């Protein structure tokens, strides 16, 4: 159960689907550190009991409140969802809300004992698996192992990819799930329709339980099919394996959240992390987001200057040159068209949505690296040209990563990592 006191004043965590958190929990179990998580549960259970008016024992510790001259206070009792404390705070108050104190204690406990290995191990594994799959698929796509190695190395060393592949976010599982959907929709061998359908369904369902923002890819599948057939066929579209899988996964997640606590699920996931982001309401204390031009300039710089224009140009060239390429059951036009629609939707949505950050544009990275290879596949001269561009890109990536290692703060991300 996702019971956790959050900085959004909720007692359950429904901001994102729970799959990554299950992996992290399994990692703590593997390392024998599950007792460390008890602290967070105890703090949340006290806040929950205070809300319900249930008697409970205050935490057996004093506390230090940041910004209050680090004065030491003791909890002396409880009254009306507030802890009474001694001595009074610097503002003269002799009480503090239970949720406020418990949330402060959670942050302080994490700062002192972050357990980064246990919490990051699944993220690093998924990121490494993404690099391996991208490289293998690139090699199969082009028929050249060295091209796959070059593409994988360039992707892995891209500065934001490198950092976000080991930080506490949804980048790694999101891009892994996206790559699975890309691979599932690119396979068009009719002799293996059953396996293709199962793979697509599983990839969509996995993505729905990984990151709700990945809904943009099934949406792109729907729009591309409507565009390519010049008519939207709802029943046929719904039964596209990736679309059906994502829809089933989303329904299961919503049922899961509604069974646990429907009001908090609506507040935390549906309203705060869907509607509020689209409507630019309730920034939750975050600020200093870049403008749309500044966002894309930052993404252009951080992706190595060459990647963004190369990726966009390659998607266009692949689409307009794919009409006569339909070999081995692989529909080049369908793949290029779907990637073009997905890239356009992703660019528009994350340019508009609140919390405008390059981390959301990271969902474009696999396509930007694969699109040049899609265009160049089966054309040796094109492969040489793309490789000639990837080499300086790889060199810039490695140089920048080394700079980040020596001075992390010098690599600025707006508004923060």
MARDREN-402407 format. One record per residue (C-alpha): residue in three letters; x, y, z. Coordinates in steps of 0.2 Angstrom, whole numbers, plus 5000, padded with zeros to 4 digits. Example, Ala and Ser with C-alpha at 12.3 -4.5 7.8 and 13.67 -1.06 7.14 Angstrom:
2
ALA506249785039SER506849955036
END
This chain:
417
UNK500050005000UNK500750174995UNK500650255012UNK501850395013UNK501650575020UNK502050695005UNK502550875003UNK500850884994UNK499950865011UNK499350685006UNK499550525016UNK499650415001UNK500850424986UNK499950424970UNK500950544959UNK501550414948UNK501050224945UNK501950114957UNK502949994947UNK504650074950UNK504250084969UNK503949894969UNK505649874961UNK506449984974UNK505649894988UNK506249734981UNK508049804981UNK507849854999UNK507349675003UNK508749604993UNK510049715003UNK509249675019UNK508749855023UNK506849845024UNK506949905043UNK507650075036UNK505950105028UNK505050075045UNK505450255050UNK504450325035UNK502950215039UNK502950255057UNK502950445053UNK501550425041UNK500550315053UNK500650445066UNK500050585054UNK498650465049UNK498150425067UNK498150615071UNK496950645057UNK495750515063UNK495850565081UNK496650405086UNK497750395101UNK499550365098UNK501250385105UNK502250545099UNK503950505091UNK505250465104UNK506450605099UNK506650795099UNK506850885083UNK507751015074UNK506751135063UNK507751205049UNK507751395048UNK507451415067UNK509251435072UNK509351245073UNK508551255091UNK508251085099UNK506451055104UNK505550925114UNK503750855111UNK502750875127UNK501050815121UNK499750835107UNK498150945105UNK497050965090UNK498150885077UNK499650985084UNK501150925094UNK501451045109UNK503251075111UNK504551155123UNK505351275122UNK504251375110UNK504851415092UNK505751575088UNK504051645083UNK503351615100UNK502251465095UNK502251315107UNK501451195095UNK501751135077UNK500551035066UNK500850845066UNK501050835047UNK502250975047UNK503350895060UNK503250725053UNK503650785035UNK505150885042UNK505750725051UNK505550625035UNK506650745025UNK507950745039UNK508050565041UNK508250545022UNK509650675022UNK510550585035UNK510250405028UNK509850415010UNK510250225006UNK510650274988UNK511350104983UNK509750014988UNK508550154980UNK509650174964UNK510049994960UNK508449954950UNK508550124941UNK510350094936UNK509949914930UNK508449974919UNK509550114912UNK510949994907UNK509649874900UNK508950014889UNK510650054883UNK510949864878UNK509249854870UNK509450014860UNK511249954854UNK510649784849UNK509149854840UNK510149984831UNK511349844826UNK509949734819UNK509149884810UNK510749934801UNK511549764800UNK513149834807UNK513649794825UNK514849944826UNK513450064822UNK512449984836UNK513850004848UNK514150184842UNK512350234845UNK512250144862UNK513850234868UNK513250404862UNK511550384870UNK512350314887UNK513550464888UNK512350604884UNK512450714899UNK510650714905UNK510450534901UNK512050484911UNK511450584926UNK509650534926UNK510150354924UNK510650344942UNK509550474951UNK507950454960UNK506750484946UNK505650394933UNK506850434918UNK507650254917UNK506050154918UNK505150274907UNK506350264893UNK506550074895UNK504650064893UNK504650174879UNK505950074870UNK504949914872UNK503450004864UNK504450064850UNK505149894847UNK503449814848UNK502649924836UNK504049914823UNK503849724822UNK502649694807UNK503049514803UNK501249434800UNK501949264802UNK502149294820UNK500549394824UNK500149314840UNK501849344848UNK501849524841UNK500149554849UNK500649484866UNK502349584865UNK501349744861UNK500049714875UNK501349674888UNK502449834883UNK500949944884UNK500349874901UNK502149884908UNK502250074902UNK500550114910UNK501250054927UNK502950134924UNK502450324920UNK500750394915UNK501650524904UNK502050374892UNK500150384887UNK500850504873UNK501450354863UNK499850254863UNK499050414858UNK500250434844UNK499750254838UNK497950314837UNK498250474828UNK499450394816UNK498250254812UNK496850384809UNK498050494798UNK498750344788UNK496950274785UNK496150444783UNK494850384795UNK494750354814UNK494150174818UNK493850174837UNK493649984838UNK495049934827UNK496250064836UNK495750014853UNK496349834849UNK498049884844UNK499149784856UNK500049934863UNK498550044865UNK497549904873UNK498949854885UNK499150034890UNK497250054892UNK497149894903UNK498649944913UNK497950124916UNK496250054922UNK497149934934UNK498150074941UNK496550184943UNK495650034951UNK497150004963UNK497150184968UNK495250194970UNK495150044981UNK496550114993UNK495850294994UNK494850364980UNK494850544986UNK496750554989UNK497050464972UNK495950594963UNK496850734972UNK498650674970UNK498650584953UNK497150654943UNK497050834949UNK498850874954UNK499850774942UNK498650784927UNK497350924926UNK498451054936UNK499951024925UNK498951054909UNK498051204917UNK499551284924UNK498851284942UNK499551244958UNK501451244955UNK501751164973UNK503051294977UNK504151254962UNK504651404951UNK505851484939UNK505451374924UNK506151424908UNK505151494893UNK504751374879UNK506151444868UNK507351434883UNK506751254886UNK507251194869UNK508851294868UNK509351204884UNK508851034877UNK509751074861UNK511351114871UNK511250974883UNK510950844870UNK512550894861UNK512051024849UNK512050904834UNK510750774840UNK509150874840UNK509350944822UNK509950774816UNK508550684824UNK507150804818UNK507950804800UNK508050614800UNK506250584805UNK505750694791UNK506850614778UNK506450434784UNK504550474782UNK504750544765UNK505950414758UNK505150264766UNK503750234753UNK504650114743UNK505450014758UNK504449874765UNK505649734766UNK505649584778UNK503949624784UNK504549784791UNK503449934787UNK504750074786UNK503350204782UNK502250154797UNK503750164809UNK504350334802UNK502650404802UNK502250344820UNK503950414826UNK503550584818UNK501850594826UNK502550534843UNK503950664843UNK502750804838UNK501450764852UNK502850754865UNK503650914859UNK501951004860UNK501350934876UNK502950964886UNK503151134879UNK501451174886UNK501251084902UNK501751154919UNK503451104926UNK504251144910UNK505951044911UNK507150954900UNK506850794910UNK505150784902UNK505950804884UNK507050654888UNK505650544882UNK506250604865UNK507950534867UNK507750354860UNK506850414845UNK508150554841UNK509550424842UNK508650294832UNK507850404819UNK509550434809UNK509850244809UNK508050214802UNK508450334788UNK510150264785UNK509850084786UNK510149984770UNK511150134763UNK513050114767UNK513450294762UNK512050364774UNK512750254788UNK514450324785UNK513750504786UNK512750464802UNK514150384810UNK515250534805UNK514050644815UNK513850524830UNK515750524833UNK515950704837UNK514350694847UNK515050544857UNK516650644860UNK515650794866UNK514650684877UNK516150604885UNK517050774888UNK515450844896UNK515150694907UNK516950714913UNK516650894917UNK515150854926UNK516050724937UNK517350864942UNK516051004944UNK514250944945UNK513551114949UNK514351194933UNK513051094922UNK511551194925UNK509751124923UNK508251234924UNK507551254937UNK508551104945UNK508850924943
END
